[in-house]
Amino acid sequence: MPATAKSAQLQIRVAPGEKAAIRRAARRSGLDMSAYVLARVLPAPARRFRDLTEACVDSAGARLALAELNSWLASLGSGELPDAVATPPAWTRAIAPLTDPMFGSALSSLRLYLLTHSPAPFRRRNIFIDSSVGSRV
């Protein structure tokens, strides 16, 4: 996925000694000052999560973007996931749960299983799926 276009500027006030310290740290990292500060403020997993979720908003490519987001989230380790999703986009909080429950299978005999084994974020949105398989079709 291409990098997000940079069209805004952020200015912060720092003391001359702080600016020099940031410049030295950036130089040691092999980055310019902007890239260094961004890497510190938005670690790579959080930046990748932001980029992938923003791509889901585009209705034309939402299905592919959602599939890419799913694959990337599934590839994260347990220690990486909380850092990556610590700041979800504001638009995700505006999505209301489904009014009627949606089950990942039409088999009524599976409903109790799906009710008890669905991941919590899906249950909160009234979606009941089996996430133990771990693969897509």
C-alpha positions in Angstrom: 0.0 0.0 0.0 1.4 3.4 -0.9 2.4 5.8 1.9 -0.1 8.4 3.0 0.4 11.7 1.1 1.7 14.4 3.4 -0.3 17.5 3.1 -0.2 19.0 6.6 2.4 20.5 8.8 2.9 20.2 12.6 4.9 22.7 14.6 6.0 22.2 18.2 7.9 24.5 20.5 11.1 23.1 21.9 14.1 24.5 23.6 17.3 24.8 21.5 18.9 22.0 23.5 15.9 19.8 22.9 16.0 20.5 19.2 19.7 19.6 19.1 19.1 16.4 21.0 16.3 15.4 18.6 18.6 16.2 15.6 21.4 14.0 17.1 19.0 11.1 17.8 17.6 11.4 14.3 21.1 11.4 12.8 22.0 8.3 14.8 18.9 6.6 13.5 19.6 7.5 9.9 16.4 9.5 9.6 15.6 13.2 9.1 14.0 14.9 12.0 10.5 14.7 10.7 10.8 10.9 10.0 12.4 10.4 13.4 9.6 12.2 15.4 6.9 10.4 13.4 8.5 7.0 14.0 8.5 7.8 17.8 5.0 9.2 17.9 3.4 6.8 15.5 5.2 3.4 15.7 5.1 1.3 12.5 2.2 -1.1 13.6 0.0 1.9 14.6 0.8 3.7 11.4 0.0 0.6 9.3 -3.3 0.0 11.2 -4.3 3.6 10.5 -3.5 3.4 6.8 -5.3 0.1 6.4 -8.4 1.3 8.3 -8.5 4.5 6.3 -8.5 2.4 3.1 -11.6 0.6 4.3 -13.6 3.9 4.1 -13.2 4.0 0.3 -16.3 2.1 -0.9 -14.7 1.2 -4.3 -11.9 -0.8 -2.7 -13.4 -1.5 0.7 -13.6 -5.3 0.3 -10.0 -5.7 -0.7 -8.9 -3.2 1.9 -10.9 -5.1 4.6 -9.3 -8.4 3.5 -5.8 -6.9 3.7 -6.6 -5.4 7.1 -7.8 -8.9 8.3 -4.7 -10.6 7.0 -2.4 -8.1 8.6 -4.2 -8.2 12.0 -4.1 -12.0 11.9 -0.3 -11.8 11.3 0.4 -9.8 14.5 1.7 -11.4 17.6 -0.1 -11.0 20.9 2.4 -8.3 22.0 2.1 -6.3 18.8 -1.7 -6.2 18.6 -2.5 -3.9 21.5 0.0 -1.4 20.3 -1.2 -1.5 16.7 -4.9 -1.0 17.6 -4.5 1.3 20.6 -6.0 4.3 18.7 -8.8 3.1 16.4 -10.2 5.6 13.9 -13.1 7.7 15.3 -15.4 6.5 12.5 -15.3 2.9 13.9 -16.9 4.1 17.2 -19.8 5.6 15.2 -20.9 2.2 13.8 -23.9 1.0 15.7 -24.4 -2.8 16.4 -26.7 -4.6 14.0 -30.3 -4.5 15.1 -30.8 -8.3 14.3 -28.1 -10.8 15.1 -26.1 -12.1 12.2 -24.7 -15.6 12.4 -21.8 -17.0 10.4 -23.8 -20.2 9.6 -27.4 -20.9 8.7 -27.3 -24.1 10.8 -29.4 -23.4 13.9 -27.6 -26.2 15.7 -24.4 -24.0 15.6 -26.0 -20.9 17.1 -25.2 -21.7 20.7 -21.6 -22.4 19.8 -21.3 -19.2 17.8 -22.9 -17.2 20.6 -20.3 -18.4 23.1 -17.2 -18.5 20.8 -17.4 -15.3 18.8 -14.7 -12.7 19.5 -16.0 -9.9 21.9 -15.7 -7.1 19.3 -18.0 -9.0 17.0 -20.4 -10.0 19.8 -20.7 -6.3 20.8 -21.8 -5.6 17.2 -24.3 -8.5 17.2 -22.2 -10.6 14.8 -21.6 -14.2 15.7 -18.8 -16.0 13.9 -16.3 -18.8 14.5 -12.8 -17.3 14.5 -11.0 -20.5 15.4 -10.5 -21.7 11.9 -8.2 -18.8 11.0 -8.4 -18.9 7.3 -10.4 -17.3 4.5 -12.1 -18.8 1.5 
